[in-house]
Amino acid sequence: MGVRKKLRADQRKEERKDTYIAKLKGCPTSPRKMRLVVDLIRGVEVEKALQILKFNPKHASIHLEKLMLSAISNWQVKNEDENIEDAGLYVKEIYVDSAAMLKRLRTAPQGRAHRIRKRSNHITLILGTNNLSN
């Protein structure tokens, strides 16, 4: 491995030191509908984001709430001694990518058929910590 590549890998590792990641792959909701809910919680503290997701009427918020709880659990595994309220966790990054599409046919008049595209998505959630309390 080259020296420059090694230095870059070490730098990326240092940047990810205070981040905690959770991923959801193949969620059966269209990416466009999921992004409407994702935009509500981007950059928000974890406790407030959980409340937003809990009381949001959209179906996508159920999947995001479970993903958020998974990311919090990942934080707790790495920081067993710390209290979650004192950590200052917030949604550092969250993004939605499109996943595989299921293609189906629906019958149409006069012997024709229309294609139905059932979309799904991948969600990546990265939690960060506010080090202001330290």
Rosetta blueprint (number, residue, H / E / L):
1 M L
2 G L
3 V H
4 R H
5 K H
6 K H
7 L H
8 R H
9 A H
10 D H
11 Q H
12 R H
13 K H
14 E H
15 E H
16 R L
17 K L
18 D L
19 T E
20 Y E
21 I E
22 A E
23 K E
24 L E
25 K E
26 G E
27 C E
28 P L
29 T L
30 S L
31 P H
32 R H
33 K H
34 M H
35 R H
36 L H
37 V H
38 V H
39 D H
40 L H
41 I H
42 R L
43 G L
44 V L
45 E E
46 V H
47 E H
48 K H
49 A H
50 L H
51 Q H
52 I H
53 L H
54 K H
55 F L
56 N L
57 P L
58 K L
59 H L
60 A H
61 S H
62 I H
63 H H
64 L H
65 E H
66 K H
67 L H
68 M H
69 L H
70 S H
71 A H
72 I H
73 S H
74 N H
75 W H
76 Q H
77 V H
78 K H
79 N L
80 E L
81 D L
82 E L
83 N L
84 I H
85 E H
86 D H
87 A H
88 G L
89 L E
90 Y E
91 V E
92 K E
93 E E
94 I E
95 Y E
96 V E
97 D E
98 S E
99 A L
100 A L
101 M L
102 L E
103 K E
104 R E
105 L E
106 R E
107 T E
108 A L
109 P H
110 Q H
111 G H
112 R L
113 A E
114 H E
115 R E
116 I E
117 R E
118 K E
119 R L
120 S L
121 N E
122 H E
123 I E
124 T E
125 L E
126 I E
127 L E
128 G E
129 T E
130 N L
131 N H
132 L H
133 S H
134 N L
